[in-house]
Amino acid sequence: MSELGDGTRCVRAGLPEPAPGDPFLPGPVFAAPYHLDPWQGQGTSPNGYGRPDNPTRRLLEAAVGELEGGDCRVFATGQAAITGLLLTLLRPGDTVVLPSDGYFPVRAFATDVLGAIGVRVLFVPTVGPYPSFEGVRLVLVETPANPGLDVVDVAALAAEAHAAGALLAVDNTTATPLGQRPLDLGADLVVASGTKALTGHSDLLLGYLASRSTELIEAVTKWRTTTGAVPGAFDAWLAHRSLATLDLRLARQSANAAAVAELLAGRADVTAVRWPGRPEDPAYPVASAQMRRMPGVLSFDLGDADRVGRFIDAARLVAAATSFGGLHTTADRRAQWGDDTAPGFVRLSCGVEDTPDLVADISAALDAAGGV
Ligand SMILES: Cc1ncc(COP(=O)(O)O)c(C=O)c1O
């Protein structure tokens, strides 16, 4: 059979073989211990104790692994996956390259924890220039980067990292595995927050890591089991259920982002509009070559915090909220969280509302917000 489409892959991802009388997606298995064989202990059973073993979690891992094209391990949150990766791989004396313009808690963790245990941390902007990777153990990039939406050529970076003996990990949160497949582009690892567009209903926290290397997956699994950074069965089940509609949600979010970016770019009172899917965007040449689909997230500048407040207040369809990738359109003034962004910088995450409704609402809210 030829390669299945995204919608087909999402709706079938990780489901068990059909059996008469069984549900399509089995319900969550709530268990801390499982029954053991009184003589052989766990024996050949896949389930002994809930921290290492849960069948609901394994089905979700099969699903995300199928979409990323590798083996997957899910974590309680994206931060748990990323910090788990860093602490699994890095030892005192190692050097790691991290994005200077990516998700800021990763930078805080690197400075506070990695720095304190003697790991050398180099912060580099997503667009580079990158230093020589000689002596580097791990390069982690976010592409598109949150919140600035810059993009880096993953295949080129993978070649450079591998030539120097370094590993390349890509944070695939913003793109999702439908937007890009970093393992196909040569990355060794994918990490991501599944809290965002992957699950998309703003009702759970999740993280994951994927790789084609058995050795890396085993090391990370061991880390997860000993630290206990696992999601609960209900969240894992909810995530799997939500994953089935990723293709549909992303299609609408992306179409909405295209229309909103067009609207914003055409207004003299909005500056610094960024969306990697716009041909005028600096990220477009690389993004359009390496990405399969564009995200629903864009950014722009309204000049100051007060105007951002007036804009969100006036909008009926834009909620003030952090996070992104959900069903509802949300706006976040990133400077309030400590991102190194201008005071009026807004990250807008387009939801699945009807495009004309969203464009009309944002347009009217900007009119109502007035100037700086
Ligand atoms: C790019 C990126 N990576 C990782 C994370 C962390 O994910 P979580 O909030 O699920 O821990 C986030 C959260 O916003 C993110 O935007």
The ligand as a Tripos MOL2 file, in Angstrom:
@<TRIPOS>MOLECULE
LIG
   16    16     1     0     0
SMALL
NO_CHARGES

@<TRIPOS>ATOM
      1 C1          9.0160   24.4500   22.5420 C.3       1 LIG1
      2 C2          8.6270   23.9360   23.8940 C.ar      1 LIG1
      3 N1          9.2970   22.8970   24.4070 N.ar      1 LIG1
      4 C3          8.9800   22.3920   25.6230 C.ar      1 LIG1
      5 C4          7.9650   22.9330   26.3810 C.ar      1 LIG1
      6 C5          7.6710   22.3610   27.7450 C.3       1 LIG1
      7 O1          6.4990   21.6190   27.7050 O.3       1 LIG1
      8 P1          5.5610   21.3520   28.9930 P.3       1 LIG1
      9 O2          4.8930   22.6510   29.3170 O.co2     1 LIG1
     10 O3          4.6400   20.2900   28.5090 O.co2     1 LIG1
     11 O4          6.4470   20.8950   30.0900 O.co2     1 LIG1
     12 C6          7.2330   23.9930   25.8760 C.ar      1 LIG1
     13 C7          6.1310   24.5830   26.6620 C.2       1 LIG1
     14 O5          5.6080   25.6410   26.3340 O.2       1 LIG1
     15 C8          7.5700   24.5090   24.6050 C.ar      1 LIG1
     16 O6          6.9210   25.5410   24.0790 O.3       1 LIG1
@<TRIPOS>BOND
     1     1     2 1
     2     2     3 ar
     3     2    15 ar
     4     3     4 ar
     5     4     5 ar
     6     5     6 1
     7     5    12 ar
     8     6     7 1
     9     7     8 1
    10     8     9 2
    11     8    10 1
    12     8    11 1
    13    12    13 1
    14    12    15 ar
    15    13    14 2
    16    15    16 1
@<TRIPOS>SUBSTRUCTURE
     1 LIG1         1 GROUP 0 **** ****
